[in-house]
């Protein structure tokens, strides 16, 4: 009985650790990635201003140009599982700063310190996942380099 429980636990941990892999093909094979600075709080769809643009109910405040090299770095960091925490979600508020739109079918909302998190949402089938980022992660480092250049 103990052996079955142990194997089941290992399977659950492996499944949890492979979450970013669900979007790996979609990210690595994407042709268009757009980076935006967004509002910290979502706007209810009923309250959204038709003259403004939103990504997953977060108002887009600015568009950030990406070089081909930056796109390659972002793609690699997004699919690198070392950037994601394997522990339970932190108990801190999700405060997003950036949004990535990948081929207009995958939205990725990213919150930085003090509570680094990332939210994947497939805009076609509605599947989504909120994950914590590890303390020192490439995603945050690359985004900071892009925005602060």
SULLIN-V262993 format. One record per pair of residues at least 6 apart in sequence whose C-alpha atoms are under 6 Angstrom apart, sorted by the first residue. I is the first residue (numbers start at 0). GAP is how many residues later the second one is. D is the distance in whole Angstrom. If there is no record, write none. Layout:
I,GAP,D / I,GAP,D
//
This chain:
16,69,6 / 23,55,6 / 31,70,6 / 31,71,5 / 32,68,6 / 32,69,5 / 33,66,5 / 33,67,5 / 34,29,5 / 34,64,6 / 34,65,5 / 35,26,6 / 35,27,5 / 35,28,6 / 35,62,6 / 35,63,5 / 36,24,5 / 36,25,5 / 36,60,6 / 36,61,5 / 37,21,6 / 37,22,5 / 37,23,5 / 37,59,5 / 37,60,5 / 38,19,6 / 38,20,5 / 39,55,6 / 39,56,5 / 41,15,5 / 41,16,4 / 42,14,5 / 52,7,6 / 53,6,5 / 76,61,6 / 76,62,5 / 82,50,6 / 82,51,6 / 82,54,5 / 83,48,6 / 83,49,4 / 83,50,5 / 84,47,5 / 84,48,5 / 84,49,5 / 94,16,5 / 95,14,5 / 95,15,4 / 96,14,5 / 97,11,6 / 97,12,5 / 98,9,6 / 98,10,4 / 99,7,6 / 99,8,5 / 100,6,5 / 104,17,6 / 104,18,5 / 104,19,6 / 105,15,6 / 105,16,4 / 105,17,6 / 106,13,6 / 106,14,5 / 107,11,6 / 107,12,5 / 108,9,6 / 108,10,5 / 109,7,6 / 109,8,5 / 110,6,5 / 115,17,5 / 116,14,6 / 116,15,4 / 116,16,5 / 117,12,6 / 117,13,5 / 118,10,6 / 118,11,4 / 119,8,5 / 119,9,5 / 120,6,6 / 120,7,4
//
